[in-house]
Amino acid sequence: MSTMRKEGCPVTSQMLRCKALEVAADEGLAPEKFKASHSRRRRFMRRHKRSIRTRTRQGQTTPEDAEAAKAKFIADVRAAIIEHGITTVYNVDQTGEELS
């Protein structure tokens, strides 16, 4: 798993399952005795402090037109509030933006 990650290959649950079944067969475990279930994989990952997610090698950059897109979005929301007579607005995203 570590080798694959170093080479930039993402490790998937299915890959982990196939490898676990391969190792189990090499150890002489019958397929009906070891299923390589999701819960087994989850416990293995927790025990060895691993995760399926991989870190990105690229930082996120703000697009050049981000300020213009933000201003347009705010204008569109304000227009919709007025058009529909909305009096209460709830924020359902992780980032809040003041519209007043």
GUVOMI-653580 format. One record per atom (N, C-alpha, C): chain; x, z, y. Coordinates in Angstrom, 2 decimals. Layout:
REM residues N
chain=A&xx=X&zz=Z&yy=Y
...
//
This chain:
REM residues 100
chain=A&xx=0.82&zz=0.00&yy=-1.18
chain=A&xx=0.00&zz=0.00&yy=0.00
chain=A&xx=0.87&zz=0.00&yy=1.25
chain=A&xx=1.87&zz=0.86&yy=1.28
chain=A&xx=2.77&zz=0.93&yy=2.43
chain=A&xx=3.53&zz=-0.37&yy=2.62
chain=A&xx=3.97&zz=-0.96&yy=1.52
chain=A&xx=4.72&zz=-2.21&yy=1.58
chain=A&xx=3.87&zz=-3.32&yy=2.17
chain=A&xx=2.62&zz=-3.40&yy=1.71
chain=A&xx=1.73&zz=-4.44&yy=2.22
chain=A&xx=1.49&zz=-4.26&yy=3.72
chain=A&xx=1.30&zz=-3.03&yy=4.14
chain=A&xx=1.06&zz=-2.77&yy=5.57
chain=A&xx=2.27&zz=-3.16&yy=6.40
chain=A&xx=3.47&zz=-2.83&yy=5.90
chain=A&xx=4.68&zz=-3.18&yy=6.63
chain=A&xx=4.82&zz=-4.68&yy=6.80
chain=A&xx=4.31&zz=-5.43&yy=5.80
chain=A&xx=4.36&zz=-6.89&yy=5.86
chain=A&xx=3.22&zz=-7.47&yy=6.70
chain=A&xx=2.34&zz=-6.59&yy=7.19
chain=A&xx=1.25&zz=-7.05&yy=8.04
chain=A&xx=-0.02&zz=-7.44&yy=7.31
chain=A&xx=-0.07&zz=-7.16&yy=6.00
chain=A&xx=-1.26&zz=-7.49&yy=5.21
chain=A&xx=-2.24&zz=-6.32&yy=5.26
chain=A&xx=-3.49&zz=-6.59&yy=5.61
chain=A&xx=-4.47&zz=-5.50&yy=5.59
chain=A&xx=-4.82&zz=-5.13&yy=4.15
chain=A&xx=-4.97&zz=-3.85&yy=3.89
chain=A&xx=-5.34&zz=-3.36&yy=2.56
chain=A&xx=-6.84&zz=-3.12&yy=2.56
chain=A&xx=-7.55&zz=-3.75&yy=1.63
chain=A&xx=-9.00&zz=-3.60&yy=1.56
chain=A&xx=-9.39&zz=-2.65&yy=0.43
chain=A&xx=-10.63&zz=-2.20&yy=0.47
chain=A&xx=-11.15&zz=-1.33&yy=-0.59
chain=A&xx=-11.10&zz=-2.05&yy=-1.93
chain=A&xx=-11.44&zz=-3.33&yy=-1.92
chain=A&xx=-11.44&zz=-4.11&yy=-3.17
chain=A&xx=-10.03&zz=-4.22&yy=-3.74
chain=A&xx=-9.03&zz=-4.40&yy=-2.89
chain=A&xx=-7.64&zz=-4.47&yy=-3.36
chain=A&xx=-7.23&zz=-3.15&yy=-3.99
chain=A&xx=-7.62&zz=-2.05&yy=-3.35
chain=A&xx=-7.30&zz=-0.72&yy=-3.86
chain=A&xx=-7.96&zz=-0.50&yy=-5.21
chain=A&xx=-9.22&zz=-0.92&yy=-5.32
chain=A&xx=-9.97&zz=-0.77&yy=-6.57
chain=A&xx=-9.30&zz=-1.56&yy=-7.70
chain=A&xx=-8.92&zz=-2.80&yy=-7.43
chain=A&xx=-8.27&zz=-3.64&yy=-8.45
chain=A&xx=-6.95&zz=-3.01&yy=-8.91
chain=A&xx=-6.18&zz=-2.50&yy=-7.97
chain=A&xx=-4.90&zz=-1.87&yy=-8.32
chain=A&xx=-5.13&zz=-0.61&yy=-9.14
chain=A&xx=-6.15&zz=0.18&yy=-8.78
chain=A&xx=-6.47&zz=1.40&yy=-9.53
chain=A&xx=-6.87&zz=1.06&yy=-10.96
chain=A&xx=-7.68&zz=0.01&yy=-11.13
chain=A&xx=-8.09&zz=-0.41&yy=-12.47
chain=A&xx=-6.89&zz=-0.91&yy=-13.27
chain=A&xx=-5.98&zz=-1.61&yy=-12.60
chain=A&xx=-4.77&zz=-2.11&yy=-13.26
chain=A&xx=-3.90&zz=-0.94&yy=-13.74
chain=A&xx=-3.70&zz=0.05&yy=-12.88
chain=A&xx=-2.89&zz=1.22&yy=-13.24
chain=A&xx=-3.56&zz=1.99&yy=-14.37
chain=A&xx=-4.87&zz=2.15&yy=-14.30
chain=A&xx=-5.61&zz=2.86&yy=-15.35
chain=A&xx=-5.45&zz=2.15&yy=-16.69
chain=A&xx=-5.52&zz=0.83&yy=-16.69
chain=A&xx=-5.35&zz=0.06&yy=-17.93
chain=A&xx=-3.93&zz=0.23&yy=-18.46
chain=A&xx=-2.94&zz=0.21&yy=-17.56
chain=A&xx=-1.54&zz=0.41&yy=-17.97
chain=A&xx=-1.33&zz=1.79&yy=-18.59
chain=A&xx=-2.09&zz=2.77&yy=-18.12
chain=A&xx=-1.99&zz=4.14&yy=-18.63
chain=A&xx=-2.83&zz=4.34&yy=-19.89
chain=A&xx=-3.54&zz=3.31&yy=-20.31
chain=A&xx=-4.31&zz=3.39&yy=-21.54
chain=A&xx=-5.72&zz=3.93&yy=-21.38
chain=A&xx=-6.21&zz=4.04&yy=-20.16
chain=A&xx=-7.59&zz=4.49&yy=-19.95
chain=A&xx=-8.55&zz=3.34&yy=-20.21
chain=A&xx=-9.59&zz=3.63&yy=-20.96
chain=A&xx=-10.60&zz=2.62&yy=-21.26
chain=A&xx=-11.41&zz=2.32&yy=-20.00
chain=A&xx=-11.83&zz=1.06&yy=-19.80
chain=A&xx=-12.61&zz=0.70&yy=-18.61
chain=A&xx=-13.88&zz=1.53&yy=-18.44
chain=A&xx=-14.49&zz=1.97&yy=-19.54
chain=A&xx=-15.70&zz=2.78&yy=-19.42
chain=A&xx=-15.39&zz=4.23&yy=-19.03
chain=A&xx=-14.14&zz=4.64&yy=-19.13
chain=A&xx=-13.73&zz=6.00&yy=-18.75
chain=A&xx=-13.34&zz=6.10&yy=-17.27
chain=A&xx=-12.84&zz=5.00&yy=-16.70
chain=A&xx=-12.39&zz=5.00&yy=-15.31
chain=A&xx=-12.97&zz=3.79&yy=-14.59
chain=A&xx=-13.82&zz=4.05&yy=-13.61
chain=A&xx=-14.52&zz=2.97&yy=-12.91
chain=A&xx=-13.92&zz=2.63&yy=-11.55
chain=A&xx=-13.01&zz=3.44&yy=-11.05
chain=A&xx=-12.44&zz=3.25&yy=-9.71
chain=A&xx=-13.56&zz=3.20&yy=-8.67
chain=A&xx=-14.40&zz=4.21&yy=-8.69
chain=A&xx=-15.57&zz=4.27&yy=-7.81
chain=A&xx=-15.17&zz=4.50&yy=-6.36
chain=A&xx=-16.14&zz=4.30&yy=-5.49
chain=A&xx=-15.93&zz=4.50&yy=-4.06
chain=A&xx=-15.53&zz=5.95&yy=-3.76
chain=A&xx=-16.19&zz=6.89&yy=-4.42
chain=A&xx=-15.88&zz=8.30&yy=-4.16
chain=A&xx=-14.47&zz=8.65&yy=-4.62
chain=A&xx=-14.01&zz=8.05&yy=-5.72
chain=A&xx=-12.64&zz=8.28&yy=-6.19
chain=A&xx=-11.63&zz=7.73&yy=-5.19
chain=A&xx=-11.93&zz=6.53&yy=-4.68
chain=A&xx=-11.04&zz=5.92&yy=-3.69
chain=A&xx=-10.99&zz=6.77&yy=-2.43
chain=A&xx=-12.14&zz=7.25&yy=-1.98
chain=A&xx=-12.21&zz=8.07&yy=-0.78
chain=A&xx=-11.39&zz=9.35&yy=-0.94
chain=A&xx=-11.51&zz=10.01&yy=-2.11
chain=A&xx=-10.74&zz=11.23&yy=-2.35
chain=A&xx=-9.24&zz=10.94&yy=-2.42
chain=A&xx=-8.88&zz=9.83&yy=-3.06
chain=A&xx=-7.47&zz=9.42&yy=-3.14
chain=A&xx=-6.91&zz=9.21&yy=-1.74
chain=A&xx=-7.66&zz=8.50&yy=-0.91
chain=A&xx=-7.20&zz=8.21&yy=0.44
chain=A&xx=-7.05&zz=9.51&yy=1.25
chain=A&xx=-7.99&zz=10.41&yy=1.12
chain=A&xx=-7.94&zz=11.69&yy=1.85
chain=A&xx=-6.74&zz=12.51&yy=1.37
chain=A&xx=-6.56&zz=12.58&yy=0.05
chain=A&xx=-5.47&zz=13.37&yy=-0.53
chain=A&xx=-4.11&zz=12.87&yy=-0.06
chain=A&xx=-3.96&zz=11.56&yy=0.07
chain=A&xx=-2.67&zz=10.98&yy=0.46
chain=A&xx=-2.60&zz=10.63&yy=1.94
chain=A&xx=-3.60&zz=11.10&yy=2.70
chain=A&xx=-3.64&zz=10.89&yy=4.16
chain=A&xx=-3.46&zz=9.42&yy=4.53
chain=A&xx=-4.26&zz=8.59&yy=3.91
chain=A&xx=-4.25&zz=7.15&yy=4.16
chain=A&xx=-5.59&zz=6.70&yy=4.72
chain=A&xx=-5.61&zz=5.53&yy=5.32
chain=A&xx=-6.87&zz=4.96&yy=5.77
chain=A&xx=-6.81&zz=3.45&yy=5.58
chain=A&xx=-7.98&zz=2.83&yy=5.53
chain=A&xx=-8.06&zz=1.39&yy=5.35
chain=A&xx=-7.75&zz=0.67&yy=6.67
chain=A&xx=-8.06&zz=1.31&yy=7.77
chain=A&xx=-7.85&zz=0.68&yy=9.08
chain=A&xx=-6.37&zz=0.41&yy=9.33
chain=A&xx=-6.12&zz=-0.66&yy=10.02
chain=A&xx=-4.74&zz=-0.97&yy=10.41
chain=A&xx=-4.65&zz=-0.96&yy=11.93
chain=A&xx=-3.51&zz=-0.60&yy=12.42
chain=A&xx=-3.30&zz=-0.59&yy=13.86
chain=A&xx=-3.08&zz=-2.01&yy=14.35
chain=A&xx=-3.58&zz=-2.26&yy=15.52
chain=A&xx=-3.37&zz=-3.57&yy=16.11
chain=A&xx=-1.98&zz=-3.62&yy=16.73
chain=A&xx=-1.40&zz=-4.77&yy=16.70
chain=A&xx=-0.07&zz=-4.92&yy=17.28
chain=A&xx=-0.17&zz=-5.35&yy=18.75
chain=A&xx=-1.37&zz=-5.69&yy=19.18
chain=A&xx=-1.55&zz=-6.17&yy=20.54
chain=A&xx=-2.34&zz=-5.16&yy=21.35
chain=A&xx=-1.90&zz=-4.94&yy=22.54
chain=A&xx=-2.66&zz=-4.07&yy=23.44
chain=A&xx=-3.84&zz=-4.85&yy=24.01
chain=A&xx=-4.88&zz=-4.15&yy=24.35
chain=A&xx=-6.02&zz=-4.82&yy=24.97
chain=A&xx=-5.71&zz=-5.05&yy=26.43
chain=A&xx=-5.99&zz=-6.24&yy=26.89
chain=A&xx=-5.77&zz=-6.56&yy=28.29
chain=A&xx=-7.12&zz=-6.83&yy=28.95
chain=A&xx=-7.22&zz=-6.46&yy=30.19
chain=A&xx=-8.44&zz=-6.70&yy=30.94
chain=A&xx=-8.47&zz=-8.15&yy=31.40
chain=A&xx=-9.57&zz=-8.86&yy=31.13
chain=A&xx=-9.66&zz=-10.25&yy=31.58
chain=A&xx=-9.56&zz=-10.34&yy=33.11
chain=A&xx=-9.09&zz=-11.46&yy=33.60
chain=A&xx=-8.93&zz=-11.64&yy=35.04
chain=A&xx=-10.25&zz=-11.54&yy=35.79
chain=A&xx=-11.33&zz=-11.97&yy=35.14
chain=A&xx=-12.63&zz=-11.98&yy=35.81
chain=A&xx=-13.44&zz=-10.71&yy=35.52
chain=A&xx=-12.78&zz=-9.64&yy=35.10
chain=A&xx=-13.50&zz=-8.41&yy=34.72
chain=A&xx=-14.29&zz=-7.83&yy=35.89
chain=A&xx=-13.69&zz=-7.80&yy=37.07
chain=A&xx=-14.39&zz=-7.24&yy=38.24
chain=A&xx=-15.61&zz=-8.08&yy=38.59
chain=A&xx=-15.48&zz=-9.40&yy=38.51
chain=A&xx=-16.62&zz=-10.28&yy=38.81
chain=A&xx=-17.72&zz=-10.10&yy=37.76
chain=A&xx=-17.32&zz=-9.99&yy=36.49
chain=A&xx=-18.30&zz=-9.79&yy=35.42
chain=A&xx=-19.01&zz=-8.45&yy=35.58
chain=A&xx=-18.26&zz=-7.44&yy=35.99
chain=A&xx=-18.85&zz=-6.11&yy=36.22
chain=A&xx=-19.86&zz=-6.17&yy=37.36
chain=A&xx=-19.48&zz=-6.81&yy=38.46
chain=A&xx=-20.38&zz=-6.92&yy=39.62
chain=A&xx=-21.64&zz=-7.70&yy=39.26
chain=A&xx=-21.50&zz=-8.77&yy=38.48
chain=A&xx=-22.66&zz=-9.56&yy=38.07
chain=A&xx=-23.57&zz=-8.74&yy=37.17
chain=A&xx=-22.98&zz=-7.99&yy=36.24
chain=A&xx=-23.78&zz=-7.15&yy=35.34
chain=A&xx=-24.57&zz=-6.11&yy=36.14
chain=A&xx=-23.92&zz=-5.45&yy=37.08
chain=A&xx=-24.60&zz=-4.44&yy=37.90
chain=A&xx=-25.73&zz=-5.07&yy=38.70
chain=A&xx=-25.48&zz=-6.25&yy=39.27
chain=A&xx=-26.53&zz=-6.95&yy=40.03
chain=A&xx=-27.70&zz=-7.32&yy=39.13
chain=A&xx=-27.41&zz=-7.79&yy=37.91
chain=A&xx=-28.47&zz=-8.15&yy=36.96
chain=A&xx=-29.29&zz=-6.94&yy=36.57
chain=A&xx=-28.62&zz=-5.81&yy=36.34
chain=A&xx=-29.34&zz=-4.58&yy=35.96
chain=A&xx=-30.21&zz=-4.11&yy=37.11
chain=A&xx=-29.66&zz=-4.12&yy=38.31
chain=A&xx=-30.45&zz=-3.71&yy=39.49
chain=A&xx=-31.68&zz=-4.60&yy=39.66
chain=A&xx=-31.49&zz=-5.91&yy=39.49
chain=A&xx=-32.62&zz=-6.85&yy=39.61
chain=A&xx=-33.68&zz=-6.57&yy=38.56
chain=A&xx=-33.25&zz=-6.29&yy=37.32
chain=A&xx=-34.21&zz=-5.98&yy=36.25
chain=A&xx=-34.95&zz=-4.68&yy=36.53
chain=A&xx=-34.26&zz=-3.70&yy=37.09
chain=A&xx=-34.89&zz=-2.41&yy=37.43
chain=A&xx=-35.99&zz=-2.63&yy=38.46
chain=A&xx=-35.69&zz=-3.42&yy=39.49
chain=A&xx=-36.68&zz=-3.70&yy=40.54
chain=A&xx=-37.83&zz=-4.54&yy=39.99
chain=A&xx=-37.48&zz=-5.59&yy=39.25
chain=A&xx=-38.50&zz=-6.51&yy=38.70
chain=A&xx=-39.49&zz=-5.79&yy=37.80
chain=A&xx=-39.03&zz=-4.88&yy=36.97
chain=A&xx=-39.89&zz=-4.21&yy=36.00
chain=A&xx=-40.38&zz=-2.84&yy=36.47
chain=A&xx=-40.02&zz=-2.45&yy=37.67
chain=A&xx=-40.47&zz=-1.17&yy=38.21
chain=A&xx=-39.96&zz=0.03&yy=37.43
chain=A&xx=-38.74&zz=-0.07&yy=36.94
chain=A&xx=-38.15&zz=1.01&yy=36.14
chain=A&xx=-37.73&zz=2.15&yy=37.07
chain=A&xx=-38.08&zz=3.37&yy=36.67
chain=A&xx=-37.72&zz=4.54&yy=37.49
chain=A&xx=-36.65&zz=5.41&yy=36.85
chain=A&xx=-36.49&zz=5.30&yy=35.54
chain=A&xx=-35.49&zz=6.10&yy=34.83
chain=A&xx=-34.61&zz=5.18&yy=33.99
chain=A&xx=-33.30&zz=5.32&yy=34.14
chain=A&xx=-32.35&zz=4.51&yy=33.38
chain=A&xx=-31.48&zz=5.44&yy=32.56
chain=A&xx=-31.37&zz=5.16&yy=31.26
chain=A&xx=-30.53&zz=5.97&yy=30.37
chain=A&xx=-29.29&zz=5.19&yy=30.01
chain=A&xx=-28.18&zz=5.88&yy=29.90
chain=A&xx=-26.92&zz=5.27&yy=29.50
chain=A&xx=-26.76&zz=5.44&yy=28.00
chain=A&xx=-26.62&zz=4.33&yy=27.26
chain=A&xx=-26.49&zz=4.40&yy=25.81
chain=A&xx=-25.12&zz=3.92&yy=25.34
chain=A&xx=-24.21&zz=3.76&yy=26.26
chain=A&xx=-22.86&zz=3.33&yy=25.92
chain=A&xx=-21.92&zz=4.52&yy=26.09
chain=A&xx=-20.70&zz=4.38&yy=25.65
chain=A&xx=-19.74&zz=5.47&yy=25.77
chain=A&xx=-19.16&zz=5.57&yy=27.17
chain=A&xx=-19.30&zz=4.51&yy=27.94
chain=A&xx=-18.77&zz=4.54&yy=29.30
chain=A&xx=-19.92&zz=4.46&yy=30.29
chain=A&xx=-19.90&zz=5.32&yy=31.25
chain=A&xx=-20.96&zz=5.32&yy=32.25
chain=A&xx=-20.54&zz=4.56&yy=33.49
chain=A&xx=-21.49&zz=3.95&yy=34.15
chain=A&xx=-21.21&zz=3.21&yy=35.37
chain=A&xx=-22.28&zz=3.58&yy=36.39
chain=A&xx=-21.89&zz=3.98&yy=37.55
chain=A&xx=-22.82&zz=4.36&yy=38.61
chain=A&xx=-23.42&zz=3.10&yy=39.22
chain=A&xx=-24.76&zz=3.01&yy=39.21
chain=A&xx=-25.43&zz=1.82&yy=39.72
chain=A&xx=-26.03&zz=2.04&yy=41.10
chain=A&xx=-25.97&zz=3.23&yy=41.63
chain=A&xx=-26.62&zz=3.48&yy=42.93
chain=A&xx=-25.72&zz=3.18&yy=44.10
//
